[in-house]
Amino acid sequence: MSNKDEIHNSAENAIGKMKEGVGEATNNESLAAEGRTDQAKANIKQAGEDVKDAAKNLKD
């Protein structure tokens, strides 16, 4: 995985955590749920990149 992808996934995860925290602090369930969704998306992308890396390492 490229560093660019890793940074992007980490940033997306961090933004999701912030949205979730702000949503919970302000009793805005919609924003909190959006934050949790953003985090899940980032984690899925990261897992996909990890699988690609593992496959590439096996190939090498």
KEBAVO-956964 format. One record per residue: residue in three letters; x, y, z of N, C-alpha, C, O in turn. Coordinates in Angstrom, 3 decimals. Each point is the difference from the previous one (the first is absolute). Layout:
REM residues N
   resn     n.east    n.north       n.up    ca.east   ca.north      ca.up     c.east    c.north       c.up     o.east    o.north       o.up
    ALA          X          Y          Z          X          Y          Z          X          Y          Z          X          Y          Z
...
This chain:
REM residues 60
   resn     n.east    n.north       n.up    ca.east   ca.north      ca.up     c.east    c.north       c.up     o.east    o.north       o.up
    MET      0.850     -1.171      0.000     -0.850      1.171      0.000      0.890      1.227      0.000      1.061      0.028      0.625
    SER     -1.507      0.953     -1.321      0.778      1.227     -0.032     -0.258      0.815      1.261     -1.044     -0.124      0.641
    ASN      2.000      0.941     -0.312     -0.159      0.876      1.157     -1.188      0.936     -0.191     -0.681      0.363      0.959
    LYS      0.446      0.019     -2.200     -1.129      0.889     -0.304     -1.321     -0.651      0.408     -0.852      0.652      0.604
    ASP      0.676     -1.930     -0.929     -1.224     -0.720      0.367     -0.124     -0.119      1.519     -1.077      0.193      0.564
    GLU      2.180     -0.509      0.076     -0.011     -0.153      1.455     -0.363      1.313      0.686     -0.787      0.012      0.947
    ILE      1.350      1.074     -1.414     -0.307      1.315      0.567     -1.457      0.358     -0.240     -0.674      0.510      0.895
    HIS      0.187     -0.775     -2.099     -1.393      0.300     -0.325     -0.951     -0.796      0.893     -0.965      0.556      0.524
    ASN      1.228     -1.845     -0.348     -0.864     -0.834      0.839      0.048      0.451      1.456     -1.026      0.019      0.680
    SER      2.204      0.340     -0.203      0.130      0.483      1.382     -0.740      1.316      0.194     -0.647      0.214      1.025
    ALA      0.747      0.660     -2.012     -0.694      1.290      0.093     -1.504     -0.205     -0.012     -0.722      0.637      0.767
    GLU      0.248     -1.520     -1.632     -1.441     -0.269     -0.066     -0.497     -0.583      1.322     -1.089      0.336      0.466
    ASN      1.889     -1.205      0.129     -0.359     -0.581      1.287     -0.043      1.082      1.082     -0.926      0.030      0.810
    ALA      1.915      0.849     -0.793      0.052      1.070      0.995     -1.182      0.958     -0.143     -0.579      0.430      0.998
    ILE      0.230     -0.104     -2.218     -1.150      0.873     -0.238     -1.275     -0.667      0.508     -0.856      0.648      0.601
    GLY      0.744     -1.941     -0.850     -1.159     -0.745      0.486     -0.090      0.020      1.516     -1.087      0.144      0.560
    LYS      2.236     -0.288      0.112      0.012      0.041      1.465     -0.427      1.374      0.505     -0.736      0.107      0.981
    MET      1.200      0.939     -1.656     -0.390      1.352      0.405     -1.496      0.206     -0.185     -0.668      0.538      0.883
    LYS      0.137     -0.965     -2.028     -1.433      0.150     -0.243     -0.798     -0.750      1.064     -0.982      0.517      0.532
    GLU      1.412     -1.733     -0.233     -0.700     -0.792      1.001      0.035      0.700      1.361     -1.016      0.077      0.692
    GLY      2.183      0.428     -0.317      0.139      0.685      1.285     -0.846      1.255      0.083     -0.661      0.240      1.011
    VAL      0.675      0.561     -2.064     -0.807      1.227     -0.010     -1.484     -0.361      0.023     -0.785      0.637      0.702
    GLY      0.406     -1.639     -1.457     -1.389     -0.431     -0.028     -0.482     -0.467      1.361     -1.112      0.322      0.418
    GLU      1.949     -1.082      0.273     -0.370     -0.469      1.333     -0.043      1.158      0.999     -0.879      0.045      0.860
    ALA      1.818      0.881     -0.972      0.053      1.132      0.925     -1.188      0.941     -0.178     -0.438      0.645      0.953
    THR     -0.074     -0.571     -2.165     -1.104      0.924     -0.283     -1.350     -0.714     -0.114     -1.003      0.605     -0.379
    ASN      0.993     -1.890      0.711     -1.230     -0.796     -0.099     -0.530     -0.054     -1.428     -1.211     -0.054     -0.217
    ASN      2.107      0.068     -0.741     -0.376     -0.072     -1.413      0.310     -1.422     -0.483      1.106     -0.278     -0.461
    GLU     -2.085     -0.607      0.572      0.206     -1.405     -0.343      0.345     -0.173     -1.479      0.763     -0.898     -0.355
    SER     -1.311      1.736     -0.494      0.286     -0.087     -1.431      1.487      0.235     -0.278      0.610     -0.729     -0.782
    LEU     -0.035      1.742      1.418      1.423      0.291     -0.195      0.867     -1.102      0.603      1.013     -0.384     -0.584
    ALA     -1.406     -0.121      1.744      0.746     -1.090      0.627     -0.015     -1.239     -0.896      1.023     -0.666     -0.164
    ALA     -2.168      0.365     -0.405     -0.112     -1.158     -0.892      0.836      0.201     -1.262      0.625     -0.940     -0.491
    GLU     -0.616      2.161     -0.030      0.829      0.305     -1.176      1.471     -0.221      0.321      0.749     -0.526     -0.823
    GLY     -0.343      0.925      2.013      1.380     -0.199      0.416      0.355     -1.472      0.103      1.078     -0.413     -0.428
    ARG     -1.973     -0.375      0.989      0.245     -1.441      0.095      0.080     -0.629     -1.386      0.804     -0.903     -0.230
    THR     -1.636      1.377     -0.690      0.026     -0.495     -1.382      1.326      0.351     -0.671      0.590     -0.832     -0.689
    ASP     -0.127      2.055      0.888      1.284      0.411     -0.574      1.134     -0.878      0.522      0.885     -0.394     -0.760
    GLN     -0.914      0.091      2.041      1.028     -0.852      0.591     -0.044     -1.408     -0.589      1.039     -0.588     -0.302
    ALA     -2.245      0.056      0.143     -0.147     -1.339     -0.562      0.531     -0.045     -1.433      0.676     -0.953     -0.388
    LYS     -0.986      1.984     -0.392      0.497      0.063     -1.380      1.528      0.019     -0.027      0.623     -0.705     -0.794
    ALA     -0.030      1.513      1.662      1.459      0.091      0.049      0.611     -1.343      0.386      1.015     -0.408     -0.563
    ASN     -1.633     -0.279      1.524      0.517     -1.302      0.437     -0.112     -1.044     -1.106      0.892     -0.832     -0.165
    ILE     -1.982      0.877     -0.588     -0.169     -0.946     -1.110      1.041      0.266     -1.089      0.590     -0.934     -0.543
    LYS     -0.370      2.203      0.232      1.018      0.343     -1.003      1.379     -0.460      0.463      0.784     -0.528     -0.789
    GLN     -0.496      0.731      2.066      1.295     -0.403      0.547      0.167     -1.515     -0.091      1.070     -0.489     -0.363
    ALA     -2.120     -0.244      0.692      0.062     -1.458     -0.080      0.243     -0.451     -1.440      0.774     -0.927     -0.236
    GLY     -1.422      1.569     -0.716      0.216     -0.329     -1.401      1.435      0.253     -0.433      0.586     -0.796     -0.734
    GLU     -0.025      1.903      1.188      1.392      0.303     -0.323      0.942     -1.020      0.644      1.003     -0.385     -0.601
    ASP     -1.323     -0.052      1.818      0.821     -1.006      0.679     -0.016     -1.322     -0.769      1.025     -0.672     -0.110
    VAL     -2.185      0.307     -0.417     -0.102     -1.231     -0.789      0.835      0.128     -1.274      0.704     -0.935     -0.381
    LYS     -0.783      2.084     -0.271      0.805      0.221     -1.208      1.487     -0.126      0.308      0.750     -0.618     -0.755
    ASP     -0.331      1.214      1.876      1.407     -0.071      0.386      0.427     -1.441      0.273      1.082     -0.420     -0.411
    ALA     -1.927     -0.329      1.101      0.327     -1.390      0.310      0.121     -0.822     -1.284      0.902     -0.827     -0.131
    ALA     -1.808      1.058     -0.806      0.052     -0.718     -1.276      1.261      0.362     -0.778      0.636     -0.858     -0.612
    LYS     -0.287      2.142      0.646      1.198      0.428     -0.699      1.252     -0.629      0.612      0.916     -0.407     -0.714
    ASN     -0.890      0.333      2.038      1.148     -0.605      0.681      0.119     -1.495     -0.310      1.107     -0.526     -0.114
    LEU     -2.227     -0.144     -0.019      0.028     -1.420     -0.368      0.523     -0.177     -1.416      0.738     -0.941     -0.292
    LYS     -1.132      1.859     -0.583      0.413     -0.061     -1.389      1.506      0.228     -0.136      0.659     -0.625     -0.832
    ASP     -0.122      1.529      1.661      1.435      0.312     -0.059      0.746     -1.136      0.625      1.229      0.032      0.068
